[in-house]
Amino acid sequence: MDNTLIISLLTVCVVLLSVVIVTLLVVLIALLAKLRQVAANLDRITNNVASATDWLAPSKVIGEVAKLFRK
């Protein structure tokens, strides 16, 4: 085989692998950003649910109703 052919084939392989690696890195970064956004939304939702659950606790509701009748 000719040396120039080997060098050009290796160059093509290196370029293709570089493109694949850069593409995988971009996809991974985009996926991590999306997961971070989903985690932030889940955190906000769980805080809202916890707040609603705390407010709707039977002791709290009965206490608030009792305060209304005392005044």
N, C-alpha and C positions, 0 to 999 in steps of 0.2 A: 504494500500500500504506500501511497505517496504521503510524505510528511505534511504537506499543506492540506490534504484532505482530512487527515487525522486532527490537525489543529483546528480546522474550520468546523468539524463535527463536534469537537470538544467545546468550542466557543458557543456553538448553537445550544448545546446541552447546558452550559453554564448560564446562558441568557435565559433559557426556558425555566430552569430551576430558580433563578433569581426572581423572575416574574411570578412564579407560583408561590414562593416564600413571601414576597411583598403582598400578594393578593390574600394569602392566608392571614397575615398580620393585620391587614385592613379589616378583614371579616371578623377576626377575633376582637379587635378594638371596638368595632361597631356593636358586636354582640355584648361585650362587657358594658358598654354605654347603655344599651337597651335594658340589660339586666339591672343596672344601677337605677334607672328610671322606674322600672317595675318595683324594685325593692323600696324606693322612696314612696311610691303610691301605696304599697301594702302597709308601710309604716304609718302613713297618714290615715288609712282606713282603719287599722287596728286601734290607733289613738281615738278615732271618732267612736268606734264600737265600744271601747273601754269607757269612754266618757258617758255614752248613752246607757251602758249597762250600770255604771255607778249611779247615775241619776235615777234609773228605774228600779233600783233595789227597793224591796218592800219596806225596809225600815226607813229609808229616806223619804219615800212617798208618804208613808203614814205620818212621819214627823212633820213634813211640810203641810199636810192636811190638818194636822193638829195645831200647827202654828196659825193657820188661817182662821180656825174656829176660836182660838184664844184671843185674837186681836179684836 
